[in-house]
Amino acid sequence: MKITVSAYSGYKGNERPTTFVLGDYSYHVEEILDQWYGLEATYFKVRADDRNIYILKYDSGSEEWSLESFRQSPPL
């Protein structure tokens, strides 16, 4: 699923996601839990401000972000 992402750009563009939009709601990335590289993509496992876990993919070839996975956190 394609998503809109605002990303921090340091020495390279789209270095890490900071916020992303799903539907009508904007989520703030509170923590990057993991990051790994594919052939033309970078994946980020993040915890958002709703305490859920998301895997976001940045495709450097098309310069598009997508939501690859979602896991709901157990209630506190």
C-alpha positions in Angstrom: 0.0 0.0 0.0 1.5 3.3 -1.0 1.7 5.9 1.7 2.9 9.5 2.2 6.0 9.8 4.3 7.9 12.8 5.6 11.5 11.8 6.1 14.7 13.2 7.6 17.3 14.0 5.0 20.8 14.3 6.3 23.8 13.5 4.0 21.4 11.6 1.8 17.7 12.0 0.9 15.0 10.1 2.7 17.4 8.9 5.3 14.7 7.8 7.8 11.0 8.3 8.2 9.7 10.9 10.7 5.9 10.8 10.0 3.6 9.0 7.7 0.0 9.2 6.7 -2.5 6.4 6.5 -6.0 7.3 5.5 -6.9 10.6 7.3 -4.5 10.2 10.2 -0.8 11.2 10.5 1.5 9.1 12.6 4.7 10.3 14.2 7.6 7.8 14.3 8.6 7.5 17.9 11.3 4.9 17.4 13.1 3.1 14.6 13.4 -0.5 15.9 15.3 -1.9 12.9 16.5 -1.0 9.5 17.7 -3.3 6.6 18.5 -3.0 2.9 17.1 -4.9 -0.1 18.2 -4.6 -3.7 16.7 -1.2 -4.4 14.8 -0.6 -1.2 15.4 0.3 2.5 13.1 -1.1 5.1 12.3 0.5 8.5 10.6 -1.3 11.4 9.1 1.6 13.4 7.0 2.2 16.5 4.5 5.0 15.9 2.8 7.3 18.4 -0.2 4.9 18.5 2.3 2.3 20.0 1.8 0.0 17.0 4.6 -1.5 14.9 4.9 -0.7 11.2 7.3 -1.9 8.5 7.8 0.9 5.9 9.6 0.4 2.6 11.4 3.1 0.7 12.0 2.2 -2.9 15.0 4.2 -4.1 14.3 3.4 -7.8 10.8 4.9 -7.9 11.3 7.1 -4.8 8.1 5.8 -3.3 7.2 4.7 0.2 4.9 1.8 1.0 3.4 0.1 4.1 4.6 -3.5 4.1 3.4 -4.7 7.5 1.4 -3.7 10.5 1.3 -5.2 14.0 -1.0 -4.0 16.7 0.6 -3.7 20.2 -1.2 -5.4 23.0 -3.2 -3.1 25.3 -1.4 -1.7 28.4 
